[in-house]
Amino acid sequence: MCAVAKPQIHACRFLLKRFLILQKAFSFVDSIWSYKSGF
């Protein structure tokens, strides 16, 4: 899907990186939330 033009590939990579960072942050918050509500 991302294999089109150079700038589009760059934008795709940027979005993917941002999505991965968001996913990591969300899972981190989720683990803290479940840990706190466990008490």
C-alpha positions in Angstrom: 0.0 0.0 0.0 2.8 2.4 0.9 4.9 1.5 -2.2 3.9 4.5 -4.4 6.1 7.6 -4.5 9.0 8.7 -2.4 7.2 11.4 -0.3 4.2 9.1 0.2 6.5 6.3 1.4 8.1 8.8 3.9 4.6 9.9 5.1 3.5 6.3 5.5 6.6 5.5 7.5 6.0 8.5 9.7 2.4 7.5 10.3 3.4 4.0 11.1 6.0 5.2 13.6 3.5 7.5 15.2 0.9 4.7 15.4 3.5 2.3 17.0 4.4 5.0 19.6 0.7 5.6 20.4 0.1 1.9 20.7 3.1 1.6 23.1 1.9 4.5 25.2 -1.7 3.1 25.3 -0.6 -0.4 26.4 1.6 1.3 29.1 -1.3 3.3 30.4 -3.5 0.2 30.2 -1.1 -1.9 32.2 -0.8 0.8 34.9 -4.6 1.2 35.0 -5.2 -2.6 35.5 -2.4 -2.6 38.1 -4.0 0.2 40.1 -7.6 -1.2 39.8 -6.2 -4.5 40.9 -6.1 -3.3 44.5 
